[in-house]
Amino acid sequence: LGCKLGSNEYASLVSLCARKPGLWEKGRAMLAKIKRDVAIAGQKLLAALREWSAKRAGVEVTQDLVASLMGALSVDAKSAPIATLPSFELTSEQVGRFLAKIIDHQITLCKPQHKMEVRREFSRFEEWLRDRKEGVEVMIDAANCGFYDNGGTFSFRQADQALGQLIQGHKAVMFLSKHRESMAYNKRSGHPNDQRIVRGWWDRKALKVTPRGMNDDAFWMYGAIYLASQGQRALIVSNDLLRDHKLMTEYDPAFSHFMTTRIVRYRWDGQVESSSSSSRLAMSMSSSKSGRPTKLRRVPSKRERVFKFYYPFRYSIQPHSIKSSSPDSEQAWAFPYMAVEEGKTPLEEKDLYKLNEGTEENPLPATPSTVKDRVRWMLLTIPATATAPASAAASAAAATPATAAASSASTAN
C-alpha cells in the first residue's frame, strides 16, 4: 500500500520475530528496513531490539553510547571508541535530483524576464567552481551573517567580520546577492566604508555575487552539492533554518542529512544574554545559592564581538550499518535515540534541531554540539556465529553488556 512504518510499528514486528520460533532471521532482515524508514528509535523499538538480540548467543547490545563530531562511538568522551559512524555522502542519483530541483525552483520563483537565464547562470556557476584556482572550502551566507542580531539591519562590517575570521584558516568565499552589493554603492543608502569592504572582498578574491532576481541561498546550496559530487567537502556558514529549501526537496531526508553535515552554525563569542545588549557589565547569579551576585562578567560591545563557529558532525543521525572493531562480527548496527536525563521530560524527535526544545518558533537552530549531545546510540553487534538459538544462560549473558554499559554511562554522565 506504500505506507511507511514508524518506530512503534517496527517495534511490534521485531518483538514478534523474537517470540515466534523460526522468525529470528526475519528480524535480521528487518534491520535494513528500519534504517530506511526510521530516523530516531523510540524506547519501544529499543526494548524490542534487546528482546530480539537475546534470542541468539553472542549477539551484544551496548546502549547509552555517545558520538564525537567525527562519529566515534564510545561510552563517554574519555573512553576508547567502540565503532565509528560513517560520514554522510549523497549518491550520484541524489546529487543530480537535488541540483535539478534547485534550478527548477529558481525558475518557478524568479520574474519572467529572468527565467531563460536561470540554467545558464548555474552552468556558469559550475564553471566558476571548477576553474577557481583558490578553491572553495567555506561558503559564507553574507545576508545571514550581516543581519544576525543586528535589529533587522544588514551590516557589511558584520559580514566582513565573519569573513575575516574564517579566511585565516580556510579558503572562504562570501556569497552576496547583486541587489545587496548595489546597496554599498547607492548614493542614498550606501556608505564609503561599505564600498571599501566590498572592494576588499573583490581584492582578496573572496566574493561571489549572485545574479539579480535569483535567491543567493540557492547558489551556496548548489555549490555544496556540486562540489560534493567532485569529491570536495565544502562547508556553509549560515544560521538559516532551511524551511523553504526542505519544502523544495519535498522534505527528502537525504537533503536534510546533507545540509546538517555541511552547515557551520555561529553565535557571538562571549555574548551574555541580558535585557540590555549595550550594558558593559552583567551580573552572574548562578554561582551563589543565596541569589547574591558573586561574579561580574563583561559583555562585549558590538565593536569587540567576534563570532564563534560550531562545525558540523560528519554523520547523519539515523540508523547505520557499520563496521565493528571486533574482527569476529559479521555485522554491527547503530541506532540513535533521544537522550533521557533523570528527572527531565524526554525530548521528542521533532525538537532535535531546535534551539529551544518544545517551542514552534525558533529564530535560531541548535548548534551541532547541542544536537549531538541530545542523542545517544545503541550498538547491536551480530557475530558470524549468531545462528543457533541462545540458551537461557546465553540469553542472560547477551543482555549483560547492555546493562553494564547503560550503568557505566549513567555513572559517567
Buried (B, 14 or more C-beta within 10 A) or exposed (E): EEEEBEBEBBBEBBBBBBEEEEBBEBBBEBBEEBBEBBBBBBBBBBEBBBBBBBBBBBBBBBBBBBBBBEBBBBBEEEBEBBBBBBEBBBEEEBBEBBBEBBBEBBBEBBEEEBBEBBEEBBEEBBEBBEEEEEEBBBBBBBBBBBBBBBEEEBBBBBBBBBBBBBBEEBBBBBBBBEBBBBBBEEEEEBBEEBBEBBEBBEEBEBBBBBBBBBBBBBBBBBBBBBBBBEEBEBBBBBBBBBEEBBEBBEEBBBBBBBBBBBBBBBBBEEBBEEEEBEEEEBBEEEEEEEEEBEEEEEBBEBEEBBBBBBBBBBBBBBBBEBEBBEEEBBBBBBBBBBBEEEEEEEBEBEBBBBBEBEEEEBEBBBBBBBBBEBBBBBBBBBBEEBEEEBEEEBBEBBBEBBBEBBEBBEEEE
